[in-house]
Amino acid sequence: MTLEEATQGLSRLFEGKDSGLGRTLKLDFGDDGAVYINARSAPNTVSNDGGDADTTISISLDNFAKLQSGELDGTQAFMSGALSVDGDLSGAMAFGSYTASQR
């Protein structure tokens, strides 16, 4: 998975909708870049802009692809260190629940 593919997939889930998450989220893919989701605004917006977020999820693009396909469980990824969360942990849980419900 590339940053562009991740951004497009997240745009389909969030862009132009009101997810009800009510916070900002950043998926930090390290050297590959980041995706910023503003779910505080309605409709939600998705971009590759940086910036501070209520919740930052750090994960590799490879592991993110596995999460999206269901090959990797979010809790397992967090417990094993494949995914880390900075900021509001409930934001990561809400993000996971929302994305799972949209599959």
N, C-alpha and C positions, 0 to 999 in steps of 0.2 A: 504494500500500500504506500502511496505517496502522500505528501501533504495536500496536494490538490485533490486527490480522491477523498481523503478524510474531510477536507473542507466542504466538498460537494455533498458528501453523505450527510454531514451535520447540517448543512444548509437545507437539505430536503426535510430533515426532521424539525428544524426550528424556524427557518426564515419565513417571515410573513405570518407566523402563528403566535398565539399566546399560550405558551407551554404551562403557564401557571407557576413556574419555578420561582419567579420573583427575585432573582439574584444574577450576578455575573459569574461566569465560569470560564476558565482558561485551561485548555488542554495543551500542556507543554511537552512537545516531542523532542526536546533537547536541540541538538544541532540541526534537526530537520525543520524546525520552526514551531509555530503555535497556532491554535485556533481559539478565538475569543468569541464567546456567546454572551450577548446581552439579553438575558431573559428577564431583566427588570423592566425593559420597555415592551410595549405591546403595540405593534407586533415585534417579535424577537428579531434580533439581527445576528449575523455570523460574519466574522472577518478574520483576516490573518494579522490584524493589528495587535501589538503587544499591549502592555498596560496592566495595572493592578486589577485583580478580580477578587470577589468574595471567596471563591474556592479555586485553587489551582491543582489540577491533576497532572502529575508528571508520569509519563509512560512512553515506551518506545512505539513507533508506528507499527511495528510487527505485532507487539502485544495488543495494541489497540485494535488491529484487524482481527485478532483472535477473540477479543472481547465482543466485538460486533457480530462475529459469526457464531458466538456461543461456545467456541472451543475453549475459552478461558473464562472462569468465574471471577467476577469482580472482587468478592471477598477473599478468594484464594489468592488473587493477584496482589491484593493489599497486604495480606498476611505474609506472603513470600517475598515482598519487597519489589515485585515487578511493577507495582503501581504505588505512588506515594501521593499524599494529599497535604496541601498547605492551606491553611485557613479553615473555613467552616466545613467540617466533615459531613454535616447533614446535607450540604450542597452536593457532595459527591454521591451520596446515597440517593438523593432526589434525581440527579442526572442519570444514574444507573437505572432507576425505576422508570423514568420517563422514556429513555431510549429503548428499554426492554419492551415497554408497552406499545411502542410504535413499530416494532418489527412485524 
